[in-house]
């Protein structure tokens, strides 16, 4: 029954929103999603879902995929808290008929910590941990890009690399 579905939705450990397809407004939100969005469940009710997306293009892509397939492959996107602060999330959506209404069930999980680790790993992959200077790996990445540019525009190129071991 609809009441059972509402109770299951509310009890879900995953942040979930049920969005009315006709006007793209939040029909239901569970406590976990409200917490992630730094809002109260009541605040999210009837809110335009576009207010929750940091990039309108993420919302458009999600709805386009739903039109084509009825569900959207999990994708990374940025949501926005009630205060407007963006955060990275893994978004997963599916078209659902709820109470004879076309709706979209959107589940998400916060990727903020994972994105911070990714940023740190990218930094460490390109920098010397002691001096913070770019490392050889970064130099070769740039060298390949510049060599391609030299070939494309037929221009001269000069490069210098200093090995600072044991300085």
C-alpha positions as CSV (number, residue, x, y, z in Angstrom):
1,X,0.0,0.0,0.0
2,X,1.0,3.6,-0.3
3,X,1.4,3.9,3.5
4,X,3.8,1.0,3.5
5,X,5.8,2.5,0.7
6,X,5.9,5.8,2.6
7,X,7.2,4.1,5.7
8,X,9.9,2.2,3.8
9,X,10.9,5.4,2.0
10,X,11.2,7.2,5.4
11,X,13.2,4.3,7.0
12,X,15.7,4.0,4.1
13,X,19.3,4.4,5.2
14,X,20.0,6.0,1.8
15,X,19.2,9.6,1.1
16,X,16.2,9.6,-1.2
17,X,13.9,12.1,-2.8
18,X,10.6,11.4,-4.7
19,X,10.1,14.0,-7.3
20,X,6.8,14.8,-9.1
21,X,7.5,14.6,-12.8
22,X,4.9,17.1,-13.9
23,X,6.4,20.1,-12.1
24,X,9.8,18.7,-11.0
25,X,9.0,19.4,-7.3
26,X,9.9,17.3,-4.3
27,X,7.0,15.2,-3.3
28,X,8.7,13.2,-0.5
29,X,12.1,13.3,1.2
30,X,13.4,11.0,3.9
31,X,15.3,12.2,7.0
32,X,18.7,11.1,5.7
33,X,18.3,13.2,2.6
34,X,17.2,16.2,4.7
35,X,20.3,15.8,6.9
36,X,22.6,15.6,3.9
37,X,21.0,18.7,2.4
38,X,21.1,20.5,5.8
39,X,17.3,21.0,5.8
40,X,14.2,19.7,7.5
41,X,12.0,17.2,5.7
42,X,9.2,19.8,5.7
43,X,11.5,22.4,4.0
44,X,12.1,20.0,1.1
45,X,8.4,19.3,0.5
46,X,7.2,20.9,-2.7
47,X,10.6,22.6,-3.3
48,X,11.7,22.7,-7.0
49,X,14.3,20.0,-7.4
50,X,16.4,22.4,-9.6
51,X,17.1,24.3,-6.3
52,X,19.0,21.2,-5.0
53,X,21.3,20.9,-8.0
54,X,24.4,23.1,-8.2
55,X,24.5,22.7,-12.0
56,X,21.3,22.7,-14.0
57,X,23.0,20.6,-16.7
58,X,23.3,17.7,-14.2
59,X,19.5,17.8,-13.7
60,X,18.8,18.0,-17.4
61,X,21.1,15.1,-18.2
62,X,19.4,13.0,-15.5
63,X,15.9,13.7,-16.8
64,X,17.0,13.1,-20.4
65,X,18.4,9.6,-19.5
66,X,15.1,8.9,-17.6
67,X,13.1,9.8,-20.8
68,X,15.2,7.4,-22.9
69,X,15.6,4.4,-20.5
70,X,13.4,4.9,-17.4
71,X,16.4,4.9,-15.2
72,X,19.7,6.7,-15.1
73,X,23.1,5.0,-14.5
74,X,24.7,6.2,-11.3
75,X,26.6,9.5,-12.1
76,X,28.6,12.0,-10.2
77,X,27.1,15.5,-9.9
78,X,26.9,18.4,-7.5
79,X,24.0,19.0,-5.2
80,X,23.5,22.1,-3.1
81,X,22.6,22.3,0.6
82,X,19.8,24.5,1.8
83,X,22.4,27.3,2.4
84,X,23.6,26.9,-1.2
85,X,26.9,25.1,-0.5
86,X,27.7,22.6,-3.3
87,X,28.8,19.1,-2.6
88,X,29.7,16.1,-4.8
89,X,27.2,13.2,-4.8
90,X,26.7,9.9,-6.6
91,X,23.2,10.3,-8.1
92,X,21.0,7.4,-9.1
93,X,17.5,7.9,-10.5
94,X,14.6,5.8,-11.7
95,X,11.1,6.6,-13.0
96,X,8.3,5.3,-10.7
97,X,4.6,5.5,-10.7
98,X,3.5,6.5,-7.2
99,X,-0.2,7.0,-6.3
100,X,-1.0,7.1,-10.1
101,X,1.5,9.9,-10.6
102,X,4.6,9.9,-12.7
103,X,7.5,10.4,-10.3
104,X,11.3,10.1,-10.2
105,X,13.0,8.4,-7.2
106,X,16.4,9.9,-6.7
107,X,18.9,8.3,-4.4
108,X,22.3,9.9,-3.6
109,X,25.4,9.5,-1.5
110,X,27.8,12.2,-0.4
111,X,31.2,12.0,-2.2
112,X,32.8,14.9,-0.5
113,X,35.4,12.8,1.4
114,X,36.2,10.7,-1.6
115,X,36.7,13.9,-3.8
116,X,39.1,15.3,-1.2
117,X,41.1,12.1,-1.2
118,X,41.1,12.1,-5.1
119,X,42.4,15.7,-5.0
120,X,45.1,14.8,-2.6
121,X,46.2,11.8,-4.6
122,X,46.4,13.9,-7.8
123,X,48.4,16.5,-6.0
124,X,50.8,13.8,-4.6
125,X,51.1,12.2,-8.0
126,X,52.4,15.4,-9.5
127,X,54.5,17.0,-6.7
128,X,57.5,16.1,-4.7
129,X,56.4,15.6,-1.1
130,X,59.4,17.5,0.4
131,X,59.7,20.5,-1.9
132,X,56.2,20.6,-3.4
133,X,57.9,21.1,-6.8
134,X,56.4,19.4,-9.8
135,X,57.9,15.9,-10.3
136,X,59.2,14.1,-13.3
137,X,55.8,12.5,-14.0
138,X,54.2,15.9,-14.3
139,X,57.1,17.1,-16.5
140,X,56.5,14.2,-18.9
141,X,52.7,14.9,-19.0
142,X,53.4,18.5,-20.0
143,X,56.1,17.5,-22.4
144,X,53.7,15.2,-24.3
145,X,51.1,18.0,-24.5
146,X,53.6,20.5,-25.7
147,X,55.2,18.1,-28.3
148,X,51.7,17.6,-29.7
149,X,51.3,21.3,-29.9
150,X,54.7,21.7,-31.6
151,X,53.7,19.1,-34.3
152,X,50.3,20.7,-34.8
153,X,51.5,24.3,-35.2
154,X,55.0,23.4,-36.6
155,X,56.8,25.7,-34.1
156,X,60.1,25.3,-32.3
157,X,60.2,24.1,-28.7
158,X,62.9,24.3,-26.0
159,X,62.8,22.4,-22.8
160,X,64.9,22.3,-19.7
161,X,64.7,19.8,-16.8
162,X,66.8,20.1,-13.7
163,X,67.3,17.1,-11.5
164,X,67.6,18.5,-8.0
165,X,68.5,15.2,-6.2
166,X,70.8,15.6,-3.2
167,X,70.6,19.4,-3.3
